[in-house]
Amino acid sequence: MAIGVNNILDCLELNTPSNKRDIEELIRNQRQNLNNNNNNENSSSTPQLSHLIIDVDTTLERLYGGFYPDWLAGGEWSHLYSYILSLLKTCQELSLCLIFCFDGTLYRCGQSQWYYEQIQQRKKVNQIFKHLKQNKSGLPRHHLWLSPPSFQICLRTILRELNSPYLLMYQTWGYDQCQHQEQIKIYAKQYIQSLIGIVSSDIEYLFSTKLNNQNILFKYFSSKHFKLSLKGKLTLVEIQLKQLKDKFSFDNQQFSLLLTLLGKSNGSRIVACGHLLVWTLARADSHSEQVSIRANVRAQLSGSQIKRYIQ
């Protein structure tokens, strides 16, 4: 079961649209840096294909086109198909290749994980019915959205049918979530020269990885702010570790200790989550804000070990 470190960062609102980036700007900067590194030896009139890796399981809502059309369309195939076509058109215009990475590891098939996911989905369904009874007009809130059960199968089918070089598809394999993360990093290393970054909500991609005995840091974009506008403009929100340091005014020693805890085992991540929550409550301006923070954590976090921090 998930420990909840990613949800803690969401509660702290680190991935806010303050760092919103236009994909055209990111592609332009990436190509300029590549040309500078190559001393313009390979420059040509034909733009080089840029790559963006998408962690599908954490980007379901944004790949579907948002929760609002889903409430209205009821999970129609035509809506998903038209959205992917619009995404493909934008990629063709920008010479951008999207690499969709599906989680094929077996940890999700475990009985305890499946049971936990079913419980969370049932809670959301009950909250949706409660909302509809109390408010006959108006859609349920954003956090109550549930992706269609067959969404991933439909997305795979569309990608296979289109068979476009601008929309690639990979599936990870293994027995643990860490293997899914490591394999995505391997894909990122393969496209390192033309890679813009990774779209996900997993904090693991914020940390550097080894390539040719050197530490490299991939650009990390929030999956919750992956947005394709009606005009075909694709925007992303970049997340950086320094946002965490600035938000809590950590000194270098405190920040190094926190990163060490986040990068270690599940137990140490629980400790880091708890300390982050305590610091957040301490910096809250009012009692009502503290109550709101605790409520958000209860609604989002999994793992009973963290409960002692929100009593």
C-alpha positions, 0 to 999 in steps of 0.5 A: 500500500502507498505510504502517502508521501506523494499525497503529503506534497499535494496537501502542501500545494507544492505543485501549484500553477506558479511554474506553468510552462508552455510546451513550445517554450520547453521544446525550444529551450531543449533544442537550443541546448542540444544545438549548443552542446553539438556546436551546431554541427548537426543543425538542419531545417528539419526540427528534431523530434522531442520526447516527453514521458508520461506515467499513465497511471498517475495521469489518468484524469488529464489524459481523459480530458478532465473530469468535467466532460466525463460527468457530462459525456458519461465516459463516451468512447468518442470523447476520449478518441477525439481528445487523443486525436487533438493531442496527436495533432498538437504533437505533429505540429510541435514535432513532439513524441509522447511516450506513454508508460503503463504500469505492468508490475504485479504489486497492484494485483496484490490482494491488500492493494486491490482491497484498499483501492476498492474501499477508496472507490466505494467511499468516493461513490458514496460521497458522489451520491450524497452530493447528488442528493443534497445538490440536485444542480451542480457537478460533484467536486474535483476530488470525487472523480473516478476514471472509467474502469476500462480507461487504460484498455481503451487508451491502449486500443486507440494508441494501437489503432493510430500507430503514430510515431508521435505516440509511443507506448511501453509497459513496465514489468516486475513485482514491485512499484520500484521496478516500474519507477526504475524502468521509466528512468531507463526509458528516460536515459534512452531518450536523454538527448531529446527528453523534455521531462517526465509527467507523473505524481511520483516524488521518486522522479524528483531525485537524480539518477546515474548515467555514465557515472554521472548524476542527472536530474530529469525535469519533473512535471505535475500530472495534475496540471497536464493540460491541452486547451481547446486551441491545441495548446499544451501546458505543463507545471514543473516541480522542483525540490527547491520549492520544498526547501523554500516553502519551509525555510529549511537550512541546508542541513535540514533539507539534506536530512529530509531528502535522505529520509524521502529517499530511504525505506518506507519507514523513513518516508513515514517519518519524513511525511509526519515531520512535513505535516507537523511543520505545515501545522506549525506554520498555519496562520489559524486554527481553521487552517490547521483543521483544513490541513488535517482534513485534507490529509485524512482524505488523501493519505493511506497507511495507518502509521501516519495517523498519529500525526493528525490526531 
